């Protein structure tokens, strides 16, 4: 996926509504360009040493114990733990309605890395990635995320139910777990097919399940751009924060380095 591969995504996102409402972007795998496959995901699971929580499985809204699907042995040379995927257990859990999640999938896929970098430039924000594989059901409970999400459907179809935020522009982790889910009123239902994308602003409740018998495989891109009001709010609440760089010095250093070259 190169810069032109996100053209159809960028063209559908109106800056005036960005972050305020979900956007369903209908596309196709041909328009999207090169994408990772389920077979390539299997190769990653087979050839890399993965551990919880970077690689996890969820069922009935809760993460499953890592030792249910990850085998741990001891290396003969250094006597340190070695982790490997238990494919038999993974297959069984998927058939029982669990969902497989691999975070930072851009570390293993050049096309995903290229799209991640393109989105980071577009939104001026740090972007993280995740891969999600399911055979049926949902795996996750209804929830909202603290970051904006772009989900790109790769294989199969997945139904997304969406509800308006109950917390305005959340900026902390895990808050949705503390809210009641009984009074959620789903006001949108969208089915993503291969090549489609869905923009979900942070704070929007969502719940997904697989449509049909083919299973579902999608890649998500999450980012949380800081807005001026949030930076001021952070500063007022904690004057000791030092995470903001001196942008003037950074810019001058960069210009100086370029002049040297």
Buried (B, 14 or more C-beta within 10 A) or exposed (E): BEEEBBEBBEEBBEEEEBBEBBBBBBBEBEBBBBBBEBEBBBEBBEEBEBBBEBBBBBBEBEBBEBEBBBEEEEEEEEEEEEBBBBEEBBEEBBEEBBBBBBBBBBEBBEBBBBBBBBBBEBBEBEBBBBBBBBBBBBBBEBBBBBBBBBBBBBBBBBBBBBBBBBBEBBBEEEBBEEBEBEEBEBEBEBBBBBBBBBBBBBBBBBBBBBBEEEBBBBBBBBBBEEEEEEEEEBEEEEEEEEEEEEEEEEEEEEEEEEEEE
